[in-house]
Amino acid sequence: MTVQQTEKSSVGKFIGIGCGCATLLAVLGLAGCLFFVNTVIKGPAPYGDSLAAVQKNAAAIEALGEPIKPGFFPTGSVNVNNDSGDVDFKIGVSGPKGAGTITVKGTRSGGVWTYDVWELKVDGQPDPIPLSK
């Protein structure tokens, strides 16, 4: 092996290590971003209230079976500023008999959440199941 061949193989190793590090950083950044978004939506009361309401609702239990479990990533937005805020998100849920989507739209005033839309849409059923406190 000549000196020139040794230099080329060393440069190739550095390029490979650099590309590997860049890929790892991109994957970690994406995972961190997804974790942050997931935590922001699951943190406020509407997420827990909605999941609990579905898990206790007789019509939801009949349609989905038990246990009813949430999907991994809710979608939408949650905005909270002290005692006020608004939510507009969806939570995928499933049970042994089927799957559906919880839709939550509401506002927070004086620290109290009021839901304008709070329902479970079961896949394959035309009418949503209303949720109530």
SEVEX-769721 format. One record per residue: x, y, z of N, C-alpha, C in turn; residue in one letter; residue number from 0. Coordinates in nm, 3 decimals. Example, Ala and Ser with C-alpha at 12.3 -4.5 7.8 and 13.67 -1.06 7.14 Angstrom:
2
{rec {1.319, -0.569, 0.780}, {1.230, -0.450, 0.780}, {1.320, -0.330, 0.780}, "a", 0};
{rec {1.285, -0.225, 0.708}, {1.367, -0.106, 0.714}, {1.290, 0.003, 0.787}, "s", 1};
This chain:
133
{rec {0.085, -0.116, 0.000}, {0.000, 0.000, 0.000}, {0.090, 0.123, 0.000}, "m", 0};
{rec {0.052, 0.221, -0.079}, {0.132, 0.342, -0.086}, {0.078, 0.445, 0.011}, "t", 1};
{rec {0.154, 0.552, 0.031}, {0.114, 0.659, 0.121}, {-0.015, 0.725, 0.070}, "v", 2};
{rec {-0.027, 0.738, -0.063}, {-0.145, 0.802, -0.121}, {-0.271, 0.718, -0.094}, "q", 3};
{rec {-0.262, 0.585, -0.103}, {-0.376, 0.498, -0.076}, {-0.416, 0.506, 0.072}, "q", 4};
{rec {-0.319, 0.515, 0.163}, {-0.347, 0.525, 0.305}, {-0.421, 0.655, 0.336}, "t", 5};
{rec {-0.381, 0.766, 0.272}, {-0.447, 0.895, 0.293}, {-0.591, 0.891, 0.244}, "e", 6};
{rec {-0.617, 0.825, 0.129}, {-0.752, 0.816, 0.075}, {-0.841, 0.734, 0.167}, "k", 7};
{rec {-0.790, 0.625, 0.223}, {-0.873, 0.542, 0.311}, {-0.901, 0.615, 0.442}, "s", 8};
{rec {-0.808, 0.696, 0.493}, {-0.831, 0.774, 0.614}, {-0.937, 0.881, 0.591}, "s", 9};
{rec {-0.933, 0.947, 0.476}, {-1.033, 1.049, 0.443}, {-1.170, 0.983, 0.432}, "v", 10};
{rec {-1.178, 0.867, 0.371}, {-1.305, 0.794, 0.358}, {-1.363, 0.758, 0.493}, "g", 11};
{rec {-1.277, 0.719, 0.587}, {-1.325, 0.686, 0.721}, {-1.383, 0.810, 0.790}, "k", 12};
{rec {-1.315, 0.924, 0.777}, {-1.364, 1.047, 0.839}, {-1.497, 1.091, 0.779}, "f", 13};
{rec {-1.513, 1.077, 0.648}, {-1.638, 1.111, 0.582}, {-1.750, 1.019, 0.632}, "i", 14};
{rec {-1.722, 0.891, 0.644}, {-1.821, 0.796, 0.694}, {-1.861, 0.824, 0.836}, "g", 15};
{rec {-1.765, 0.856, 0.921}, {-1.795, 0.890, 1.061}, {-1.876, 1.018, 1.068}, "i", 16};
{rec {-1.840, 1.117, 0.987}, {-1.914, 1.244, 0.985}, {-2.058, 1.225, 0.940}, "g", 17};
{rec {-2.080, 1.145, 0.837}, {-2.216, 1.119, 0.790}, {-2.296, 1.043, 0.895}, "c", 18};
{rec {-2.232, 0.949, 0.962}, {-2.300, 0.873, 1.067}, {-2.341, 0.963, 1.183}, "g", 19};
{rec {-2.252, 1.054, 1.222}, {-2.284, 1.148, 1.331}, {-2.397, 1.242, 1.291}, "c", 20};
{rec {-2.395, 1.291, 1.169}, {-2.500, 1.381, 1.121}, {-2.635, 1.309, 1.119}, "a", 21};
{rec {-2.637, 1.185, 1.075}, {-2.761, 1.107, 1.073}, {-2.812, 1.083, 1.214}, "t", 22};
{rec {-2.723, 1.049, 1.306}, {-2.761, 1.026, 1.445}, {-2.820, 1.153, 1.507}, "l", 23};
{rec {-2.759, 1.267, 1.483}, {-2.810, 1.394, 1.536}, {-2.947, 1.427, 1.478}, "l", 24};
{rec {-2.967, 1.400, 1.350}, {-3.097, 1.426, 1.288}, {-3.205, 1.338, 1.349}, "a", 25};
{rec {-3.176, 1.210, 1.370}, {-3.272, 1.118, 1.430}, {-3.303, 1.158, 1.573}, "v", 26};
{rec {-3.201, 1.193, 1.651}, {-3.223, 1.237, 1.788}, {-3.303, 1.367, 1.794}, "l", 27};
{rec {-3.277, 1.459, 1.703}, {-3.352, 1.585, 1.697}, {-3.498, 1.561, 1.665}, "g", 28};
{rec {-3.527, 1.473, 1.571}, {-3.665, 1.440, 1.536}, {-3.735, 1.373, 1.653}, "l", 29};
{rec {-3.669, 1.279, 1.718}, {-3.728, 1.211, 1.834}, {-3.757, 1.311, 1.946}, "a", 30};
{rec {-3.665, 1.403, 1.971}, {-3.686, 1.504, 2.073}, {-3.803, 1.595, 2.041}, "g", 31};
{rec {-3.816, 1.633, 1.916}, {-3.927, 1.718, 1.872}, {-4.060, 1.646, 1.890}, "c", 32};
{rec {-4.068, 1.521, 1.849}, {-4.190, 1.442, 1.865}, {-4.225, 1.424, 2.013}, "l", 33};
{rec {-4.126, 1.399, 2.096}, {-4.148, 1.384, 2.239}, {-4.204, 1.514, 2.298}, "f", 34};
{rec {-4.147, 1.627, 2.258}, {-4.192, 1.757, 2.308}, {-4.337, 1.783, 2.270}, "f", 35};
{rec {-4.372, 1.763, 2.144}, {-4.509, 1.786, 2.097}, {-4.605, 1.693, 2.170}, "v", 36};
{rec {-4.568, 1.568, 2.185}, {-4.651, 1.469, 2.254}, {-4.673, 1.510, 2.399}, "n", 37};
{rec {-4.571, 1.558, 2.467}, {-4.581, 1.599, 2.606}, {-4.667, 1.724, 2.622}, "t", 38};
{rec {-4.657, 1.818, 2.529}, {-4.735, 1.941, 2.537}, {-4.884, 1.912, 2.528}, "v", 39};
{rec {-4.925, 1.823, 2.440}, {-5.067, 1.792, 2.425}, {-5.116, 1.705, 2.539}, "i", 40};
{rec {-5.038, 1.608, 2.582}, {-5.082, 1.516, 2.687}, {-5.078, 1.578, 2.826}, "k", 41};
{rec {-5.008, 1.689, 2.843}, {-4.992, 1.749, 2.974}, {-5.118, 1.810, 3.033}, "g", 42};
{rec {-5.188, 1.899, 2.960}, {-5.304, 1.965, 3.019}, {-5.421, 1.870, 3.047}, "p", 43};
{rec {-5.514, 1.917, 3.130}, {-5.629, 1.838, 3.173}, {-5.716, 1.785, 3.059}, "a", 44};
{rec {-5.739, 1.856, 2.949}, {-5.829, 1.803, 2.846}, {-5.791, 1.664, 2.794}, "p", 45};
{rec {-5.663, 1.634, 2.785}, {-5.621, 1.502, 2.738}, {-5.665, 1.395, 2.838}, "y", 46};
{rec {-5.631, 1.412, 2.964}, {-5.667, 1.315, 3.067}, {-5.817, 1.307, 3.087}, "g", 47};
{rec {-5.886, 1.423, 3.086}, {-6.031, 1.424, 3.099}, {-6.096, 1.344, 2.987}, "d", 48};
{rec {-6.048, 1.363, 2.866}, {-6.108, 1.298, 2.749}, {-6.086, 1.148, 2.751}, "s", 49};
{rec {-5.966, 1.107, 2.782}, {-5.936, 0.964, 2.787}, {-6.018, 0.897, 2.897}, "l", 50};
{rec {-6.027, 0.959, 3.014}, {-6.105, 0.904, 3.126}, {-6.254, 0.896, 3.089}, "a", 51};
{rec {-6.305, 1.001, 3.021}, {-6.446, 1.002, 2.983}, {-6.480, 0.888, 2.889}, "a", 52};
{rec {-6.392, 0.860, 2.794}, {-6.416, 0.750, 2.700}, {-6.407, 0.616, 2.771}, "v", 53};
{rec {-6.310, 0.601, 2.860}, {-6.291, 0.474, 2.929}, {-6.406, 0.443, 3.025}, "q", 54};
{rec {-6.485, 0.545, 3.066}, {-6.599, 0.524, 3.156}, {-6.733, 0.526, 3.083}, "k", 55};
{rec {-6.733, 0.563, 2.956}, {-6.857, 0.578, 2.880}, {-6.909, 0.442, 2.833}, "n", 56};
{rec {-7.034, 0.409, 2.871}, {-7.091, 0.278, 2.839}, {-7.100, 0.254, 2.688}, "a", 57};
{rec {-7.139, 0.355, 2.610}, {-7.149, 0.339, 2.465}, {-7.012, 0.318, 2.402}, "a", 58};
{rec {-6.910, 0.387, 2.453}, {-6.773, 0.371, 2.401}, {-6.721, 0.231, 2.434}, "a", 59};
{rec {-6.748, 0.184, 2.555}, {-6.704, 0.050, 2.595}, {-6.773, -0.055, 2.508}, "i", 60};
{rec {-6.901, -0.036, 2.481}, {-6.976, -0.130, 2.396}, {-6.916, -0.134, 2.255}, "e", 61};
{rec {-6.881, -0.017, 2.201}, {-6.829, -0.009, 2.064}, {-6.685, -0.056, 2.051}, "a", 62};
{rec {-6.602, -0.022, 2.150}, {-6.459, -0.051, 2.138}, {-6.413, -0.171, 2.220}, "l", 63};
{rec {-6.487, -0.207, 2.323}, {-6.442, -0.312, 2.415}, {-6.349, -0.254, 2.519}, "g", 64};
{rec {-6.306, -0.339, 2.611}, {-6.212, -0.296, 2.716}, {-6.089, -0.383, 2.714}, "e", 65};
{rec {-5.973, -0.328, 2.741}, {-5.946, -0.190, 2.778}, {-5.940, -0.098, 2.655}, "p", 66};
{rec {-5.975, 0.028, 2.676}, {-5.963, 0.130, 2.572}, {-5.831, 0.201, 2.597}, "i", 67};
{rec {-5.746, 0.200, 2.495}, {-5.612, 0.259, 2.508}, {-5.592, 0.371, 2.407}, "k", 68};
{rec {-5.515, 0.474, 2.445}, {-5.489, 0.583, 2.352}, {-5.382, 0.545, 2.250}, "p", 69};
{rec {-5.390, 0.610, 2.133}, {-5.283, 0.597, 2.036}, {-5.159, 0.668, 2.087}, "g", 70};
{rec {-5.049, 0.654, 2.014}, {-4.923, 0.709, 2.062}, {-4.916, 0.861, 2.052}, "f", 71};
{rec {-4.963, 0.917, 1.939}, {-4.950, 1.062, 1.919}, {-5.083, 1.129, 1.896}, "f", 72};
{rec {-5.129, 1.213, 1.989}, {-5.245, 1.297, 1.961}, {-5.203, 1.405, 1.861}, "p", 73};
{rec {-5.300, 1.459, 1.789}, {-5.270, 1.566, 1.693}, {-5.354, 1.688, 1.724}, "t", 74};
{rec {-5.302, 1.804, 1.698}, {-5.375, 1.928, 1.718}, {-5.296, 2.027, 1.800}, "g", 75};
{rec {-5.369, 2.110, 1.875}, {-5.299, 2.216, 1.949}, {-5.362, 2.236, 2.087}, "s", 76};
{rec {-5.277, 2.280, 2.179}, {-5.317, 2.319, 2.313}, {-5.246, 2.450, 2.345}, "v", 77};
{rec {-5.322, 2.550, 2.383}, {-5.265, 2.679, 2.421}, {-5.315, 2.714, 2.560}, "n", 78};
{rec {-5.223, 2.726, 2.655}, {-5.260, 2.759, 2.792}, {-5.176, 2.877, 2.837}, "v", 79};
{rec {-5.244, 2.978, 2.893}, {-5.176, 3.096, 2.946}, {-5.242, 3.129, 3.080}, "n", 80};
{rec {-5.178, 3.089, 3.189}, {-5.232, 3.106, 3.323}, {-5.368, 3.037, 3.335}, "n", 81};
{rec {-5.475, 3.113, 3.358}, {-5.608, 3.054, 3.378}, {-5.693, 3.051, 3.251}, "d", 82};
{rec {-5.636, 3.083, 3.137}, {-5.712, 3.081, 3.012}, {-5.640, 2.997, 2.909}, "s", 83};
{rec {-5.711, 2.962, 2.803}, {-5.649, 2.885, 2.697}, {-5.753, 2.825, 2.604}, "g", 84};
{rec {-5.705, 2.745, 2.510}, {-5.794, 2.675, 2.419}, {-5.728, 2.545, 2.373}, "d", 85};
{rec {-5.813, 2.451, 2.334}, {-5.766, 2.322, 2.283}, {-5.842, 2.289, 2.156}, "v", 86};
{rec {-5.775, 2.220, 2.067}, {-5.835, 2.168, 1.945}, {-5.747, 2.052, 1.902}, "d", 87};
{rec {-5.780, 1.932, 1.948}, {-5.697, 1.817, 1.913}, {-5.779, 1.690, 1.903}, "f", 88};
{rec {-5.714, 1.586, 1.852}, {-5.775, 1.454, 1.835}, {-5.684, 1.350, 1.898}, "k", 89};
{rec {-5.748, 1.249, 1.958}, {-5.675, 1.138, 2.020}, {-5.728, 1.010, 1.958}, "i", 90};
{rec {-5.640, 0.934, 1.894}, {-5.680, 0.802, 1.846}, {-5.690, 0.707, 1.964}, "g", 91};
{rec {-5.794, 0.625, 1.966}, {-5.812, 0.526, 2.071}, {-5.852, 0.393, 2.008}, "v", 92};
{rec {-5.826, 0.285, 2.082}, {-5.865, 0.154, 2.031}, {-5.891, 0.060, 2.146}, "s", 93};
{rec {-5.968, -0.042, 2.116}, {-5.998, -0.149, 2.209}, {-6.004, -0.279, 2.132}, "g", 94};
{rec {-6.034, -0.388, 2.198}, {-6.035, -0.518, 2.129}, {-6.143, -0.530, 2.021}, "p", 95};
{rec {-6.248, -0.447, 2.026}, {-6.356, -0.457, 1.929}, {-6.352, -0.352, 1.819}, "k", 96};
{rec {-6.265, -0.251, 1.832}, {-6.263, -0.147, 1.731}, {-6.174, -0.031, 1.767}, "g", 97};
{rec {-6.182, 0.074, 1.684}, {-6.099, 0.193, 1.703}, {-6.182, 0.317, 1.674}, "a", 98};
{rec {-6.133, 0.430, 1.719}, {-6.202, 0.555, 1.695}, {-6.113, 0.674, 1.726}, "g", 99};
{rec {-6.172, 0.792, 1.721}, {-6.099, 0.916, 1.744}, {-6.181, 1.007, 1.836}, "t", 100};
{rec {-6.116, 1.053, 1.943}, {-6.177, 1.151, 2.031}, {-6.145, 1.289, 1.973}, "i", 101};
{rec {-6.246, 1.372, 1.960}, {-6.227, 1.510, 1.916}, {-6.257, 1.602, 2.033}, "t", 102};
{rec {-6.163, 1.692, 2.060}, {-6.175, 1.785, 2.172}, {-6.153, 1.927, 2.120}, "v", 103};
{rec {-6.253, 2.013, 2.140}, {-6.240, 2.155, 2.108}, {-6.302, 2.230, 2.224}, "k", 104};
{rec {-6.225, 2.320, 2.283}, {-6.278, 2.393, 2.396}, {-6.191, 2.509, 2.439}, "g", 105};
{rec {-6.236, 2.574, 2.545}, {-6.165, 2.691, 2.598}, {-6.152, 2.679, 2.749}, "t", 106};
{rec {-6.059, 2.752, 2.802}, {-6.037, 2.756, 2.946}, {-6.050, 2.902, 2.990}, "r", 107};
{rec {-6.135, 2.923, 3.089}, {-6.155, 3.057, 3.144}, {-6.164, 3.043, 3.295}, "s", 108};
{rec {-6.088, 3.125, 3.366}, {-6.087, 3.117, 3.511}, {-6.039, 2.983, 3.563}, "g", 109};
{rec {-5.957, 2.915, 3.484}, {-5.902, 2.785, 3.524}, {-5.994, 2.667, 3.498}, "g", 110};
{rec {-6.112, 2.692, 3.438}, {-6.209, 2.585, 3.414}, {-6.221, 2.559, 3.263}, "v", 111};
{rec {-6.209, 2.432, 3.222}, {-6.222, 2.394, 3.083}, {-6.368, 2.374, 3.047}, "w", 112};
{rec {-6.409, 2.430, 2.933}, {-6.542, 2.409, 2.876}, {-6.522, 2.355, 2.736}, "t", 113};
{rec {-6.585, 2.242, 2.705}, {-6.567, 2.178, 2.576}, {-6.685, 2.206, 2.484}, "y", 114};
{rec {-6.657, 2.266, 2.369}, {-6.759, 2.292, 2.267}, {-6.786, 2.165, 2.188}, "d", 115};
{rec {-6.682, 2.091, 2.157}, {-6.693, 1.961, 2.091}, {-6.614, 1.864, 2.175}, "v", 116};
{rec {-6.681, 1.758, 2.220}, {-6.616, 1.656, 2.304}, {-6.687, 1.526, 2.274}, "w", 117};
{rec {-6.630, 1.450, 2.179}, {-6.698, 1.332, 2.130}, {-6.601, 1.225, 2.082}, "e", 118};
{rec {-6.656, 1.105, 2.072}, {-6.581, 0.991, 2.018}, {-6.646, 0.950, 1.888}, "l", 119};
{rec {-6.570, 0.950, 1.781}, {-6.617, 0.900, 1.652}, {-6.559, 0.761, 1.635}, "k", 120};
{rec {-6.646, 0.660, 1.638}, {-6.603, 0.521, 1.624}, {-6.596, 0.488, 1.475}, "v", 121};
{rec {-6.487, 0.428, 1.432}, {-6.470, 0.390, 1.293}, {-6.586, 0.300, 1.248}, "d", 122};
{rec {-6.649, 0.336, 1.136}, {-6.757, 0.256, 1.082}, {-6.895, 0.290, 1.136}, "g", 123};
{rec {-6.904, 0.380, 1.233}, {-7.035, 0.422, 1.286}, {-7.064, 0.565, 1.241}, "q", 124};
{rec {-7.186, 0.591, 1.194}, {-7.215, 0.724, 1.139}, {-7.223, 0.835, 1.245}, "p", 125};
{rec {-7.273, 0.803, 1.362}, {-7.293, 0.907, 1.464}, {-7.187, 0.902, 1.572}, "d", 126};
{rec {-7.133, 1.019, 1.612}, {-7.035, 1.020, 1.721}, {-7.104, 0.996, 1.856}, "p", 127};
{rec {-7.025, 0.950, 1.951}, {-7.072, 0.931, 2.088}, {-7.032, 1.055, 2.167}, "i", 128};
{rec {-7.131, 1.131, 2.221}, {-7.097, 1.250, 2.297}, {-7.036, 1.211, 2.433}, "p", 129};
{rec {-6.940, 1.291, 2.476}, {-6.878, 1.272, 2.607}, {-6.927, 1.385, 2.696}, "l", 130};
{rec {-6.944, 1.358, 2.822}, {-6.988, 1.463, 2.912}, {-6.925, 1.442, 3.049}, "s", 131};
{rec {-6.915, 1.550, 3.124}, {-6.856, 1.542, 3.259}, {-6.959, 1.496, 3.357}, "k", 132};
